[in-house]
Amino acid sequence: MSSPTFPAFIMSVLKDDIKSMDLTIIVENQGNVEEIKMIRSVMAASSPIFKTMLEGNFKEGKSNKIEFSGVLPETVKRFILYCFTGTMMHIESNVLAQNADEVADLLNFLRQYQINMYLNALENKISPLINFTNVVPLYDAIVKYGCSPTIEKAAETKILEGLTIKINKQGTDPDGIKRMGDKLIHCDDRLNARILKLQLV
């Protein structure tokens, strides 16, 4: 799940229009700082929040710079890739578990800045890929970031489906169900209550 290469990617898309990159995006994450060039008008069109930043009387519009802190640089690059090409983050079910934090970081970024078209498309892409192998790390990452009620609900449904199958095959197994709940680091009270209900069946 590699991130786009910059500036080679931008050059391949814009060709002779590199001079139109009139906005600087500064991404700070864990002490590392990376600068990425972007087109101001494209940035403003992607989100009502960015539009306000760049077209209102704010420092971002005056300086032609937008700063993000605590966001993965790959997240911003994936957002830019989508702006220019409509290409979404490449996600496969067999690698979704190990990349759960990257997925959650992107979803969180899209939700925070109201980039709704990409957010909705990505949620629709991820939901069918949730399976019993990737659901626990994905659910934990989503709840930790609080970034996607849609994916959170789909993951909860898959978790409870797995527990129900286990009960139907093996009979009620409270200890096993509790172990499943314990694996969910960020399991909220609502899901805990639903797991508890299964134990009492």
BAVOVEX-979410 format. One line per field, with one value per atom (N, C-alpha, C): residue number from 1; atom name; x, y, z. Coordinates in steps of 0.05 Angstrom, whole numbers, plus 5000, padded with zeros to 4 digits. Layout:
<rs>
resi <- (NUM | ...)
name <- (CA | ...)
xx <- (X | ...)
yy <- (Y | ...)
zz <- (Z | ...)
</rs>
This chain:
<rs>
resi <- (1 | 1 | 1 | 2 | 2 | 2 | 3 | 3 | 3 | 4 | 4 | 4 | 5 | 5 | 5 | 6 | 6 | 6 | 7 | 7 | 7 | 8 | 8 | 8 | 9 | 9 | 9 | 10 | 10 | 10 | 11 | 11 | 11 | 12 | 12 | 12 | 13 | 13 | 13 | 14 | 14 | 14 | 15 | 15 | 15 | 16 | 16 | 16 | 17 | 17 | 17 | 18 | 18 | 18 | 19 | 19 | 19 | 20 | 20 | 20 | 21 | 21 | 21 | 22 | 22 | 22 | 23 | 23 | 23 | 24 | 24 | 24 | 25 | 25 | 25 | 26 | 26 | 26 | 27 | 27 | 27 | 28 | 28 | 28 | 29 | 29 | 29 | 30 | 30 | 30 | 31 | 31 | 31 | 32 | 32 | 32 | 33 | 33 | 33 | 34 | 34 | 34 | 35 | 35 | 35 | 36 | 36 | 36 | 37 | 37 | 37 | 38 | 38 | 38 | 39 | 39 | 39 | 40 | 40 | 40 | 41 | 41 | 41 | 42 | 42 | 42 | 43 | 43 | 43 | 44 | 44 | 44 | 45 | 45 | 45 | 46 | 46 | 46 | 47 | 47 | 47 | 48 | 48 | 48 | 49 | 49 | 49 | 50 | 50 | 50 | 51 | 51 | 51 | 52 | 52 | 52 | 53 | 53 | 53 | 54 | 54 | 54 | 55 | 55 | 55 | 56 | 56 | 56 | 57 | 57 | 57 | 58 | 58 | 58 | 59 | 59 | 59 | 60 | 60 | 60 | 61 | 61 | 61 | 62 | 62 | 62 | 63 | 63 | 63 | 64 | 64 | 64 | 65 | 65 | 65 | 66 | 66 | 66 | 67 | 67 | 67 | 68 | 68 | 68 | 69 | 69 | 69 | 70 | 70 | 70 | 71 | 71 | 71 | 72 | 72 | 72 | 73 | 73 | 73 | 74 | 74 | 74 | 75 | 75 | 75 | 76 | 76 | 76 | 77 | 77 | 77 | 78 | 78 | 78 | 79 | 79 | 79 | 80 | 80 | 80 | 81 | 81 | 81 | 82 | 82 | 82 | 83 | 83 | 83 | 84 | 84 | 84 | 85 | 85 | 85 | 86 | 86 | 86 | 87 | 87 | 87 | 88 | 88 | 88 | 89 | 89 | 89 | 90 | 90 | 90 | 91 | 91 | 91 | 92 | 92 | 92 | 93 | 93 | 93 | 94 | 94 | 94 | 95 | 95 | 95 | 96 | 96 | 96 | 97 | 97 | 97 | 98 | 98 | 98 | 99 | 99 | 99 | 100 | 100 | 100 | 101 | 101 | 101 | 102 | 102 | 102 | 103 | 103 | 103 | 104 | 104 | 104 | 105 | 105 | 105 | 106 | 106 | 106 | 107 | 107 | 107 | 108 | 108 | 108 | 109 | 109 | 109 | 110 | 110 | 110 | 111 | 111 | 111 | 112 | 112 | 112 | 113 | 113 | 113 | 114 | 114 | 114 | 115 | 115 | 115 | 116 | 116 | 116 | 117 | 117 | 117 | 118 | 118 | 118 | 119 | 119 | 119 | 120 | 120 | 120 | 121 | 121 | 121 | 122 | 122 | 122 | 123 | 123 | 123 | 124 | 124 | 124 | 125 | 125 | 125 | 126 | 126 | 126 | 127 | 127 | 127 | 128 | 128 | 128 | 129 | 129 | 129 | 130 | 130 | 130 | 131 | 131 | 131 | 132 | 132 | 132 | 133 | 133 | 133 | 134 | 134 | 134 | 135 | 135 | 135 | 136 | 136 | 136 | 137 | 137 | 137 | 138 | 138 | 138 | 139 | 139 | 139 | 140 | 140 | 140 | 141 | 141 | 141 | 142 | 142 | 142 | 143 | 143 | 143 | 144 | 144 | 144 | 145 | 145 | 145 | 146 | 146 | 146 | 147 | 147 | 147 | 148 | 148 | 148 | 149 | 149 | 149 | 150 | 150 | 150 | 151 | 151 | 151 | 152 | 152 | 152 | 153 | 153 | 153 | 154 | 154 | 154 | 155 | 155 | 155 | 156 | 156 | 156 | 157 | 157 | 157 | 158 | 158 | 158 | 159 | 159 | 159 | 160 | 160 | 160 | 161 | 161 | 161 | 162 | 162 | 162 | 163 | 163 | 163 | 164 | 164 | 164 | 165 | 165 | 165 | 166 | 166 | 166 | 167 | 167 | 167 | 168 | 168 | 168 | 169 | 169 | 169 | 170 | 170 | 170 | 171 | 171 | 171 | 172 | 172 | 172 | 173 | 173 | 173 | 174 | 174 | 174 | 175 | 175 | 175 | 176 | 176 | 176 | 177 | 177 | 177 | 178 | 178 | 178 | 179 | 179 | 179 | 180 | 180 | 180 | 181 | 181 | 181 | 182 | 182 | 182 | 183 | 183 | 183 | 184 | 184 | 184 | 185 | 185 | 185 | 186 | 186 | 186 | 187 | 187 | 187 | 188 | 188 | 188 | 189 | 189 | 189 | 190 | 190 | 190 | 191 | 191 | 191 | 192 | 192 | 192 | 193 | 193 | 193 | 194 | 194 | 194 | 195 | 195 | 195 | 196 | 196 | 196 | 197 | 197 | 197 | 198 | 198 | 198 | 199 | 199 | 199 | 200 | 200 | 200 | 201 | 201 | 201)
name <- (N | CA | C | N | CA | C | N | CA | C | N | CA | C | N | CA | C | N | CA | C | N | CA | C | N | CA | C | N | CA | C | N | CA | C | N | CA | C | N | CA | C | N | CA | C | N | CA | C | N | CA | C | N | CA | C | N | CA | C | N | CA | C | N | CA | C | N | CA | C | N | CA | C | N | CA | C | N | CA | C | N | CA | C | N | CA | C | N | CA | C | N | CA | C | N | CA | C | N | CA | C | N | CA | C | N | CA | C | N | CA | C | N | CA | C | N | CA | C | N | CA | C | N | CA | C | N | CA | C | N | CA | C | N | CA | C | N | CA | C | N | CA | C | N | CA | C | N | CA | C | N | CA | C | N | CA | C | N | CA | C | N | CA | C | N | CA | C | N | CA | C | N | CA | C | N | CA | C | N | CA | C | N | CA | C | N | CA | C | N | CA | C | N | CA | C | N | CA | C | N | CA | C | N | CA | C | N | CA | C | N | CA | C | N | CA | C | N | CA | C | N | CA | C | N | CA | C | N | CA | C | N | CA | C | N | CA | C | N | CA | C | N | CA | C | N | CA | C | N | CA | C | N | CA | C | N | CA | C | N | CA | C | N | CA | C | N | CA | C | N | CA | C | N | CA | C | N | CA | C | N | CA | C | N | CA | C | N | CA | C | N | CA | C | N | CA | C | N | CA | C | N | CA | C | N | CA | C | N | CA | C | N | CA | C | N | CA | C | N | CA | C | N | CA | C | N | CA | C | N | CA | C | N | CA | C | N | CA | C | N | CA | C | N | CA | C | N | CA | C | N | CA | C | N | CA | C | N | CA | C | N | CA | C | N | CA | C | N | CA | C | N | CA | C | N | CA | C | N | CA | C | N | CA | C | N | CA | C | N | CA | C | N | CA | C | N | CA | C | N | CA | C | N | CA | C | N | CA | C | N | CA | C | N | CA | C | N | CA | C | N | CA | C | N | CA | C | N | CA | C | N | CA | C | N | CA | C | N | CA | C | N | CA | C | N | CA | C | N | CA | C | N | CA | C | N | CA | C | N | CA | C | N | CA | C | N | CA | C | N | CA | C | N | CA | C | N | CA | C | N | CA | C | N | CA | C | N | CA | C | N | CA | C | N | CA | C | N | CA | C | N | CA | C | N | CA | C | N | CA | C | N | CA | C | N | CA | C | N | CA | C | N | CA | C | N | CA | C | N | CA | C | N | CA | C | N | CA | C | N | CA | C | N | CA | C | N | CA | C | N | CA | C | N | CA | C | N | CA | C | N | CA | C | N | CA | C | N | CA | C | N | CA | C | N | CA | C | N | CA | C | N | CA | C | N | CA | C | N | CA | C | N | CA | C | N | CA | C | N | CA | C | N | CA | C | N | CA | C | N | CA | C | N | CA | C | N | CA | C | N | CA | C | N | CA | C | N | CA | C | N | CA | C | N | CA | C | N | CA | C | N | CA | C | N | CA | C | N | CA | C | N | CA | C | N | CA | C | N | CA | C | N | CA | C | N | CA | C | N | CA | C | N | CA | C | N | CA | C | N | CA | C | N | CA | C | N | CA | C | N | CA | C | N | CA | C | N | CA | C | N | CA | C)
xx <- (5017 | 5000 | 5018 | 5032 | 5051 | 5037 | 5049 | 5038 | 5047 | 5033 | 5041 | 5069 | 5084 | 5110 | 5107 | 5118 | 5118 | 5146 | 5153 | 5134 | 5130 | 5141 | 5139 | 5110 | 5093 | 5065 | 5052 | 5056 | 5044 | 5053 | 5079 | 5089 | 5076 | 5071 | 5059 | 5030 | 5016 | 4988 | 4986 | 5002 | 5000 | 5018 | 5038 | 5057 | 5068 | 5058 | 5070 | 5058 | 5040 | 5026 | 5037 | 5062 | 5074 | 5074 | 5076 | 5076 | 5050 | 5029 | 5003 | 5001 | 5022 | 5022 | 5028 | 5007 | 5010 | 5004 | 5001 | 4996 | 5015 | 5025 | 5043 | 5029 | 5029 | 5018 | 5041 | 5040 | 5061 | 5049 | 5061 | 5051 | 5071 | 5063 | 5081 | 5070 | 5087 | 5079 | 5103 | 5100 | 5121 | 5148 | 5148 | 5173 | 5183 | 5172 | 5180 | 5162 | 5174 | 5159 | 5164 | 5142 | 5143 | 5126 | 5137 | 5122 | 5113 | 5088 | 5076 | 5063 | 5067 | 5056 | 5028 | 5011 | 4983 | 4972 | 4951 | 4937 | 4916 | 4918 | 4901 | 4871 | 4864 | 4836 | 4825 | 4842 | 4834 | 4829 | 4847 | 4844 | 4818 | 4813 | 4789 | 4763 | 4764 | 4741 | 4735 | 4755 | 4752 | 4736 | 4734 | 4723 | 4713 | 4689 | 4680 | 4698 | 4712 | 4730 | 4755 | 4766 | 4789 | 4781 | 4757 | 4747 | 4747 | 4737 | 4736 | 4764 | 4781 | 4809 | 4823 | 4819 | 4834 | 4820 | 4794 | 4780 | 4770 | 4771 | 4764 | 4788 | 4784 | 4805 | 4821 | 4834 | 4849 | 4878 | 4895 | 4924 | 4931 | 4916 | 4921 | 4918 | 4897 | 4893 | 4914 | 4922 | 4942 | 4970 | 4977 | 5004 | 5006 | 4983 | 4983 | 4996 | 4991 | 5002 | 4980 | 4978 | 4961 | 4978 | 4975 | 4991 | 4973 | 4983 | 4969 | 4988 | 4978 | 4995 | 4983 | 5000 | 4990 | 4976 | 4980 | 4968 | 4991 | 4987 | 5007 | 5011 | 5036 | 5040 | 5027 | 5026 | 5013 | 4984 | 4971 | 4943 | 4938 | 4955 | 4952 | 4957 | 4977 | 4984 | 4961 | 4948 | 4926 | 4902 | 4899 | 4878 | 4883 | 4908 | 4915 | 4912 | 4921 | 4918 | 4889 | 4871 | 4842 | 4832 | 4842 | 4834 | 4840 | 4863 | 4871 | 4861 | 4858 | 4852 | 4827 | 4816 | 4793 | 4801 | 4828 | 4838 | 4837 | 4824 | 4823 | 4846 | 4850 | 4870 | 4866 | 4887 | 4885 | 4882 | 4860 | 4855 | 4847 | 4859 | 4851 | 4845 | 4826 | 4818 | 4840 | 4859 | 4881 | 4902 | 4903 | 4922 | 4909 | 4882 | 4868 | 4875 | 4880 | 4886 | 4912 | 4934 | 4960 | 4961 | 4942 | 4942 | 4918 | 4907 | 4883 | 4887 | 4910 | 4915 | 4918 | 4930 | 4931 | 4903 | 4887 | 4860 | 4844 | 4847 | 4833 | 4843 | 4869 | 4880 | 4868 | 4865 | 4854 | 4824 | 4809 | 4781 | 4777 | 4794 | 4792 | 4797 | 4818 | 4824 | 4801 | 4790 | 4767 | 4743 | 4738 | 4714 | 4719 | 4742 | 4748 | 4746 | 4754 | 4754 | 4731 | 4712 | 4687 | 4692 | 4710 | 4715 | 4697 | 4671 | 4650 | 4649 | 4655 | 4654 | 4673 | 4698 | 4719 | 4712 | 4703 | 4696 | 4675 | 4653 | 4632 | 4641 | 4657 | 4666 | 4685 | 4702 | 4720 | 4706 | 4686 | 4670 | 4656 | 4645 | 4631 | 4650 | 4675 | 4695 | 4704 | 4707 | 4718 | 4697 | 4672 | 4652 | 4650 | 4649 | 4647 | 4672 | 4695 | 4720 | 4724 | 4707 | 4710 | 4704 | 4723 | 4719 | 4729 | 4727 | 4735 | 4765 | 4781 | 4810 | 4818 | 4805 | 4814 | 4796 | 4773 | 4754 | 4763 | 4778 | 4786 | 4806 | 4828 | 4846 | 4833 | 4816 | 4802 | 4783 | 4767 | 4748 | 4763 | 4784 | 4799 | 4810 | 4820 | 4831 | 4809 | 4786 | 4764 | 4753 | 4750 | 4739 | 4759 | 4785 | 4806 | 4806 | 4803 | 4803 | 4775 | 4754 | 4727 | 4720 | 4729 | 4729 | 4707 | 4693 | 4674 | 4652 | 4630 | 4607 | 4598 | 4600 | 4591 | 4608 | 4635 | 4653 | 4651 | 4648 | 4645 | 4621 | 4599 | 4574 | 4578 | 4591 | 4595 | 4613 | 4634 | 4652 | 4638 | 4622 | 4607 | 4589 | 4576 | 4559 | 4575 | 4599 | 4615 | 4625 | 4632 | 4641 | 4619 | 4595 | 4573 | 4564 | 4567 | 4562 | 4581 | 4606 | 4626 | 4620 | 4613 | 4606 | 4581 | 4562 | 4537 | 4542 | 4559 | 4566 | 4580 | 4598 | 4612 | 4593 | 4573 | 4554 | 4537 | 4528 | 4511 | 4526 | 4552 | 4567 | 4576 | 4582 | 4595 | 4577 | 4555 | 4540 | 4550 | 4536 | 4544 | 4572 | 4589 | 4616 | 4623 | 4614 | 4618 | 4647 | 4664 | 4693 | 4704 | 4696 | 4706 | 4696 | 4671 | 4660 | 4674 | 4679 | 4693 | 4721 | 4735 | 4762 | 4760 | 4739 | 4735 | 4732 | 4715 | 4711 | 4737 | 4753 | 4778 | 4798 | 4796 | 4814 | 4809 | 4784 | 4777 | 4786 | 4809 | 4821 | 4803 | 4790 | 4774 | 4744 | 4737 | 4709 | 4692 | 4671 | 4655 | 4633 | 4620 | 4599 | 4576 | 4570 | 4548 | 4554 | 4578 | 4585 | 4589 | 4600 | 4603 | 4576 | 4556 | 4529 | 4518 | 4524 | 4514 | 4528 | 4554 | 4569 | 4558 | 4553 | 4543 | 4516 | 4499 | 4473 | 4477 | 4497 | 4502 | 4510 | 4525 | 4533 | 4510 | 4488 | 4465 | 4445 | 4450 | 4431 | 4430)
yy <- (4976 | 5000 | 5025 | 5029 | 5051 | 5077 | 5099 | 5125 | 5137 | 5156 | 5168 | 5181 | 5182 | 5195 | 5224 | 5242 | 5270 | 5280 | 5299 | 5313 | 5298 | 5274 | 5260 | 5256 | 5249 | 5244 | 5270 | 5292 | 5317 | 5325 | 5322 | 5329 | 5313 | 5287 | 5270 | 5278 | 5289 | 5297 | 5324 | 5343 | 5371 | 5378 | 5362 | 5366 | 5395 | 5412 | 5439 | 5459 | 5450 | 5469 | 5469 | 5461 | 5461 | 5488 | 5509 | 5536 | 5543 | 5528 | 5534 | 5523 | 5510 | 5499 | 5523 | 5537 | 5562 | 5560 | 5535 | 5531 | 5511 | 5517 | 5499 | 5486 | 5460 | 5445 | 5435 | 5442 | 5433 | 5413 | 5389 | 5367 | 5360 | 5362 | 5356 | 5331 | 5311 | 5286 | 5275 | 5273 | 5261 | 5274 | 5300 | 5315 | 5318 | 5303 | 5305 | 5324 | 5341 | 5361 | 5356 | 5356 | 5352 | 5373 | 5385 | 5405 | 5392 | 5397 | 5387 | 5410 | 5412 | 5433 | 5425 | 5445 | 5440 | 5464 | 5461 | 5483 | 5494 | 5520 | 5533 | 5529 | 5533 | 5532 | 5503 | 5483 | 5455 | 5449 | 5458 | 5454 | 5466 | 5491 | 5505 | 5491 | 5480 | 5466 | 5439 | 5428 | 5401 | 5400 | 5422 | 5422 | 5450 | 5452 | 5478 | 5491 | 5474 | 5484 | 5496 | 5482 | 5493 | 5518 | 5518 | 5542 | 5566 | 5563 | 5584 | 5593 | 5574 | 5581 | 5598 | 5590 | 5603 | 5627 | 5629 | 5651 | 5672 | 5664 | 5683 | 5699 | 5714 | 5731 | 5716 | 5694 | 5677 | 5676 | 5667 | 5667 | 5648 | 5627 | 5608 | 5621 | 5637 | 5651 | 5672 | 5686 | 5708 | 5697 | 5674 | 5663 | 5642 | 5633 | 5610 | 5585 | 5581 | 5558 | 5546 | 5520 | 5506 | 5486 | 5486 | 5468 | 5446 | 5422 | 5400 | 5388 | 5383 | 5371 | 5344 | 5324 | 5298 | 5281 | 5290 | 5275 | 5261 | 5237 | 5223 | 5237 | 5242 | 5253 | 5237 | 5211 | 5194 | 5200 | 5208 | 5215 | 5239 | 5260 | 5284 | 5278 | 5261 | 5254 | 5238 | 5221 | 5206 | 5224 | 5244 | 5264 | 5279 | 5288 | 5302 | 5285 | 5260 | 5241 | 5239 | 5238 | 5236 | 5262 | 5285 | 5310 | 5311 | 5302 | 5304 | 5281 | 5257 | 5234 | 5219 | 5224 | 5208 | 5181 | 5176 | 5150 | 5148 | 5127 | 5124 | 5107 | 5108 | 5091 | 5062 | 5049 | 5020 | 5004 | 4989 | 4973 | 4945 | 4926 | 4898 | 4886 | 4867 | 4856 | 4842 | 4830 | 4815 | 4832 | 4858 | 4876 | 4898 | 4896 | 4917 | 4917 | 4894 | 4893 | 4907 | 4902 | 4914 | 4943 | 4952 | 4980 | 4995 | 4984 | 4996 | 5025 | 5030 | 5058 | 5077 | 5069 | 5086 | 5092 | 5072 | 5075 | 5094 | 5090 | 5107 | 5136 | 5139 | 5167 | 5181 | 5167 | 5179 | 5186 | 5167 | 5171 | 5195 | 5197 | 5218 | 5245 | 5246 | 5271 | 5279 | 5261 | 5267 | 5277 | 5264 | 5272 | 5299 | 5303 | 5328 | 5352 | 5349 | 5371 | 5370 | 5353 | 5351 | 5347 | 5328 | 5320 | 5297 | 5303 | 5283 | 5264 | 5273 | 5255 | 5232 | 5239 | 5218 | 5201 | 5214 | 5199 | 5178 | 5186 | 5167 | 5145 | 5152 | 5132 | 5111 | 5121 | 5104 | 5085 | 5096 | 5080 | 5058 | 5064 | 5044 | 5023 | 5031 | 5012 | 4993 | 5003 | 4988 | 4968 | 4977 | 4961 | 4932 | 4927 | 4899 | 4883 | 4896 | 4882 | 4872 | 4881 | 4873 | 4844 | 4829 | 4800 | 4793 | 4768 | 4759 | 4762 | 4764 | 4767 | 4796 | 4815 | 4843 | 4860 | 4848 | 4865 | 4877 | 4861 | 4871 | 4895 | 4892 | 4916 | 4940 | 4934 | 4956 | 4970 | 4954 | 4966 | 4983 | 4973 | 4988 | 5014 | 5014 | 5038 | 5058 | 5049 | 5067 | 5080 | 5065 | 5076 | 5094 | 5087 | 5104 | 5132 | 5133 | 5159 | 5172 | 5156 | 5166 | 5177 | 5163 | 5175 | 5166 | 5144 | 5135 | 5118 | 5130 | 5114 | 5092 | 5097 | 5078 | 5052 | 5055 | 5032 | 5019 | 5036 | 5025 | 5007 | 5015 | 4999 | 4973 | 4975 | 4951 | 4931 | 4942 | 4924 | 4911 | 4927 | 4915 | 4892 | 4896 | 4875 | 4850 | 4853 | 4830 | 4816 | 4832 | 4820 | 4804 | 4815 | 4801 | 4777 | 4779 | 4756 | 4733 | 4740 | 4719 | 4706 | 4721 | 4710 | 4693 | 4701 | 4686 | 4659 | 4659 | 4634 | 4615 | 4626 | 4610 | 4597 | 4613 | 4602 | 4581 | 4585 | 4566 | 4539 | 4541 | 4517 | 4502 | 4517 | 4505 | 4507 | 4520 | 4526 | 4551 | 4560 | 4585 | 4582 | 4602 | 4601 | 4628 | 4634 | 4661 | 4669 | 4650 | 4656 | 4664 | 4649 | 4655 | 4682 | 4688 | 4714 | 4737 | 4732 | 4753 | 4758 | 4736 | 4740 | 4756 | 4752 | 4768 | 4797 | 4803 | 4830 | 4843 | 4827 | 4837 | 4845 | 4832 | 4838 | 4866 | 4875 | 4902 | 4923 | 4934 | 4953 | 4977 | 4986 | 5010 | 5004 | 4979 | 4971 | 4990 | 5002 | 5021 | 5007 | 5022 | 5011 | 4998 | 5010 | 5000 | 4972 | 4968 | 4942 | 4922 | 4931 | 4914 | 4903 | 4920 | 4912 | 4891 | 4894 | 4875 | 4848 | 4849 | 4825 | 4810 | 4826 | 4815 | 4801 | 4813 | 4802 | 4774 | 4772 | 4746 | 4725 | 4733 | 4715 | 4703 | 4718 | 4710 | 4694 | 4691 | 4676 | 4647)
zz <- (5000 | 5000 | 5000 | 4978 | 4977 | 4971 | 4981 | 4976 | 4950 | 4938 | 4913 | 4916 | 4895 | 4895 | 4886 | 4901 | 4895 | 4893 | 4875 | 4857 | 4831 | 4827 | 4802 | 4794 | 4814 | 4808 | 4798 | 4812 | 4805 | 4777 | 4771 | 4745 | 4723 | 4728 | 4708 | 4702 | 4723 | 4719 | 4706 | 4716 | 4707 | 4683 | 4679 | 4657 | 4657 | 4639 | 4636 | 4655 | 4673 | 4690 | 4719 | 4722 | 4749 | 4762 | 4746 | 4757 | 4771 | 4765 | 4777 | 4806 | 4815 | 4843 | 4861 | 4869 | 4884 | 4913 | 4923 | 4952 | 4963 | 4987 | 5001 | 5025 | 5025 | 5048 | 5065 | 5091 | 5109 | 5128 | 5128 | 5144 | 5166 | 5191 | 5214 | 5227 | 5230 | 5244 | 5259 | 5285 | 5302 | 5298 | 5296 | 5293 | 5265 | 5247 | 5218 | 5203 | 5187 | 5171 | 5142 | 5127 | 5098 | 5084 | 5062 | 5047 | 5020 | 5014 | 4989 | 4975 | 4949 | 4933 | 4923 | 4920 | 4912 | 4898 | 4883 | 4870 | 4888 | 4894 | 4913 | 4906 | 4881 | 4873 | 4875 | 4870 | 4873 | 4902 | 4919 | 4948 | 4958 | 4950 | 4959 | 4950 | 4926 | 4915 | 4928 | 4941 | 4952 | 4978 | 4992 | 5018 | 5026 | 5039 | 5048 | 5069 | 5084 | 5104 | 5091 | 5071 | 5057 | 5042 | 5031 | 5017 | 5035 | 5059 | 5079 | 5086 | 5091 | 5098 | 5077 | 5052 | 5030 | 5018 | 5020 | 5008 | 5029 | 5054 | 5075 | 5085 | 5105 | 5116 | 5137 | 5129 | 5147 | 5138 | 5157 | 5151 | 5128 | 5125 | 5104 | 5076 | 5074 | 5048 | 5043 | 5064 | 5061 | 5055 | 5067 | 5064 | 5042 | 5032 | 5013 | 5025 | 5050 | 5064 | 5082 | 5082 | 5101 | 5116 | 5143 | 5159 | 5172 | 5172 | 5185 | 5205 | 5229 | 5250 | 5259 | 5263 | 5272 | 5251 | 5225 | 5203 | 5188 | 5179 | 5163 | 5136 | 5128 | 5101 | 5079 | 5082 | 5062 | 5059 | 5081 | 5081 | 5063 | 5066 | 5050 | 5021 | 5016 | 4988 | 4975 | 4990 | 4979 | 4973 | 4990 | 4986 | 4960 | 4956 | 4931 | 4907 | 4909 | 4887 | 4879 | 4898 | 4892 | 4879 | 4888 | 4876 | 4847 | 4839 | 4811 | 4793 | 4804 | 4787 | 4795 | 4819 | 4829 | 4838 | 4840 | 4849 | 4880 | 4890 | 4919 | 4929 | 4955 | 4968 | 4961 | 4953 | 4945 | 4971 | 4973 | 4997 | 4989 | 5001 | 4998 | 5025 | 5025 | 5051 | 5066 | 5051 | 5064 | 5076 | 5070 | 5082 | 5099 | 5101 | 5115 | 5145 | 5157 | 5185 | 5191 | 5176 | 5182 | 5175 | 5158 | 5151 | 5163 | 5184 | 5196 | 5205 | 5217 | 5226 | 5203 | 5181 | 5157 | 5146 | 5145 | 5135 | 5154 | 5180 | 5199 | 5198 | 5194 | 5192 | 5168 | 5146 | 5122 | 5126 | 5137 | 5142 | 5161 | 5181 | 5201 | 5187 | 5170 | 5155 | 5138 | 5123 | 5105 | 5120 | 5143 | 5159 | 5172 | 5183 | 5197 | 5179 | 5154 | 5135 | 5115 | 5121 | 5105 | 5075 | 5069 | 5042 | 5036 | 5034 | 5036 | 5013 | 4989 | 4966 | 4968 | 4976 | 4979 | 5003 | 5025 | 5049 | 5044 | 5031 | 5025 | 5007 | 4986 | 4967 | 4982 | 4999 | 5013 | 5033 | 5047 | 5065 | 5050 | 5027 | 5011 | 5000 | 4996 | 4987 | 5009 | 5033 | 5055 | 5067 | 5070 | 5084 | 5074 | 5048 | 5039 | 5043 | 5049 | 5053 | 5082 | 5100 | 5128 | 5131 | 5143 | 5148 | 5176 | 5183 | 5210 | 5216 | 5195 | 5198 | 5205 | 5192 | 5195 | 5213 | 5222 | 5236 | 5262 | 5278 | 5305 | 5303 | 5288 | 5286 | 5272 | 5252 | 5239 | 5258 | 5272 | 5291 | 5312 | 5323 | 5343 | 5332 | 5308 | 5296 | 5291 | 5281 | 5274 | 5300 | 5321 | 5346 | 5359 | 5357 | 5369 | 5357 | 5330 | 5316 | 5316 | 5322 | 5321 | 5293 | 5272 | 5246 | 5227 | 5232 | 5213 | 5226 | 5234 | 5245 | 5226 | 5200 | 5180 | 5182 | 5182 | 5183 | 5211 | 5231 | 5259 | 5261 | 5249 | 5251 | 5235 | 5211 | 5195 | 5209 | 5223 | 5238 | 5262 | 5276 | 5298 | 5289 | 5266 | 5256 | 5250 | 5238 | 5232 | 5257 | 5277 | 5303 | 5315 | 5317 | 5329 | 5312 | 5286 | 5268 | 5275 | 5279 | 5285 | 5312 | 5331 | 5357 | 5356 | 5341 | 5338 | 5325 | 5304 | 5290 | 5310 | 5326 | 5346 | 5366 | 5375 | 5394 | 5381 | 5357 | 5343 | 5338 | 5334 | 5328 | 5353 | 5374 | 5397 | 5422 | 5420 | 5444 | 5457 | 5477 | 5491 | 5503 | 5498 | 5508 | 5519 | 5544 | 5555 | 5557 | 5564 | 5566 | 5539 | 5519 | 5492 | 5482 | 5488 | 5480 | 5495 | 5521 | 5536 | 5525 | 5517 | 5505 | 5479 | 5464 | 5439 | 5447 | 5466 | 5475 | 5485 | 5500 | 5511 | 5489 | 5466 | 5444 | 5433 | 5436 | 5426 | 5445 | 5440 | 5458 | 5463 | 5442 | 5444 | 5443 | 5452 | 5452 | 5469 | 5457 | 5472 | 5488 | 5505 | 5522 | 5507 | 5484 | 5468 | 5457 | 5447 | 5436 | 5459 | 5481 | 5504 | 5513 | 5513 | 5521 | 5502 | 5476 | 5456 | 5459 | 5465 | 5470 | 5495 | 5516 | 5541 | 5536 | 5519 | 5512 | 5499 | 5482 | 5469 | 5490 | 5511 | 5531 | 5546 | 5547 | 5564 | 5548 | 5521 | 5505 | 5514)
</rs>
